[in-house]
Structures are given as C-alpha cells and as structure tokens.
Amino acid sequence: MIEHEASASEVVLLHGWGCPTGYWAPLQFELHRHGLHTAAPPLPGYGPEAPLPAGFDWNVESIAEVIARGAARRPSAVHWVGHSLGGSIAATLAARYPEVTASVTLLGMVPTAPSQTTRERLSALFLDGPISDEAIRMCLNGWYGDPLPADDEMLRAPFDIRRAVLDASLLAALDGVAPDVPQKITAPVQVIVGAGDQTRPLSEVEGYVQAHPATGLTVVPGSGHMVHWNAPAACAGRIRSLAAGR
C-alpha cells in the first residue's frame, strides 16, 4: 500500500483547450504510485459540474482568478500542472497568486502566444462557422498521433460544450499569457515537452528556457503534444521531483 507524502501539497491538473479531463488518467495513476494526491477538475464552463455565471468573460486571467479562489480554501499551496491552455492558466496562477502556488509544471507548451500560422489555422477550423467532424479529427490526430485512443466519446466530448465557452477558451489559448507573467513567477517551474510535438517548434521551447534560466526543461523522446498521455511515468517522475524540491 502506498502512503501519501504527508508534506506534499495536492497536484492539480489543468487541461488544455478542447481536451477532456479523462486524458489525465494515466498520469494520475503514476502520480498516485509516487504517493501524491491529485485533482483534475474541468476548467470553468467545460461541463455541468463547472458552471459559469451569465455574462462571464472567459479568459486566462479571469479563469485563474476563479481557480485561485478555490485554491485559497486548500490547506496548503498547490503544485499546478497545466497542459497547453492549462499551462497558460497555471503560469498565470503562479504569477498572480504566489500564495496558492508551490510549483508549476508546463506540459506541451511555454507561456508565450502561439505563432500567427497556428492562430490562423485553428481560427479557420474552429471559429469561422460550424465545426466539422473533419476539423475535430484533424485536431485530435495532431495532438495524439495515429491511431487515436480508443475512447472516441471522451476525445470528442469537449467539442460539445457551449459554443461560446469553446470559442472564448480557444481565443484564450491563442492569446497566451500577459507579457509580464513569465517574469513574475517565483515558484519552481519546469517545462516537459514531447520531442515530436508539432504544436510548437522545439527551438522555440528551448529559446524560452534559455531566456528564463530558472526554468527546467525535459524533452521526452517518442512523445507528441499529449506528452502526459504518451509518457505518463516520465512526466510523473519529473513532477514528483519538482514537488519534492529536487
């Protein structure tokens, strides 16, 4: 039986745009094997269990504020793990709310806005009219590779949320973090990316880390954008090391 580390704060996993909370399951299993408590809540608006008030302005800063209010009720600071859009939210939490932040792990991203090419491609697929099955399949293949995970219902569920939330959260993902966020993060921070991630060039990730020398970098061979899905054991080991201060 695994005993949970008494000194460890909870690890909270923040999912990306158009992503299901279920894709955290392999990583949660590995983190639990390391004795870490985890939570993987849906982002606000991503399902009936995470409602939004009428007229809520969905952006990275407003979502970080909502999550920080909840985190303030926890007994200790949180180890944030954010994938893609969730990484922008995790970085913003660390910068704006250091009192609720123990560490930050960024998966498949660095906290800068994606390229103009990426912005134009995703806007054309998902913002300029009805969303087609072909657009969803193209997006999922780019994230997970081929073949896709077997649970098609899980993969597609986030694309069925309220369209206003889906659109606003995509724009939030494309806008990235506020310019001052990276410099204001004082908690330990690391980036974990798959060597085959097609969403950002590895040179861009390495350039960010070189500009922020306190940020650790792990490149996982054989993995793509869903590095936590492709290589959960490797990710869990790095997250545990950061949480333990190693």
C-alpha positions, 0 to 999 in steps of 0.5 A, a space after each residue: 500500500 502506498 502512503 501519501 507524502 504527508 508534506 506534499 501539497 495536492 497536484 492539480 491538473 489543468 487541461 488544455 483547450 478542447 481536451 477532456 479531463 479523462 486524458 489525465 488518467 494515466 498520469 494520475 495513476 503514476 502520480 498516485 504510485 509516487 504517493 501524491 494526491 491529485 485533482 483534475 477538475 474541468 476548467 470553468 464552463 467545460 461541463 455541468 459540474 463547472 458552471 459559469 455565471 451569465 455574462 462571464 468573460 472567459 479568459 486566462 486571467 479571469 479563469 485563474 482568478 476563479 481557480 485561485 479562489 478555490 485554491 485559497 480554501 486548500 490547506 496548503 499551496 498547490 503544485 499546478 500542472 497545466 497542459 497547453 491552455 492549462 499551462 497558460 492558466 497555471 503560469 498565470 496562477 503562479 504569477 498572480 497568486 504566489 500564495 496558492 502556488 508551490 510549483 508549476 509544471 508546463 506540459 506541451 507548451 511555454 507561456 508565450 502566444 502561439 505563432 500567427 500560422 497556428 492562430 490562423 489555422 485553428 481560427 479557420 477550423 474552429 471559429 469561422 462557422 460550424 465545426 466539422 467532424 473533419 476539423 475535430 479529427 484533424 485536431 485530435 490526430 495532431 495532438 495524439 498521433 495515429 491511431 487515436 485512443 480508443 475512447 472516441 466519446 471522451 476525445 470528442 466530448 469537449 467539442 460539445 460544450 457551449 459554443 461560446 465557452 469553446 470559442 472564448 477558451 480557444 481565443 484564450 489559448 491563442 492569446 497566451 499569457 500577459 507579457 509580464 507573467 513569465 517574469 513574475 513567477 517565483 515558484 519552481 517551474 519546469 517545462 516537459 515537452 514531447 520531442 515530436 510535438 508539432 504544436 510548437 517548434 522545439 527551438 522555440 521551447 528551448 529559446 524560452 528556457 534559455 531566456 528564463 534560466 530558472 526554468 527546467 526543461 525535459 524533452 521526452 523522446 517518442 512523445 507528441 503534444 499529449 506528452 502526459 498521455 504518451 509518457 505518463 511515468 516520465 512526466 510523473 517522475 519529473 513532477 514528483 521531483 519538482 514537488 519534492 524540491 529536487 
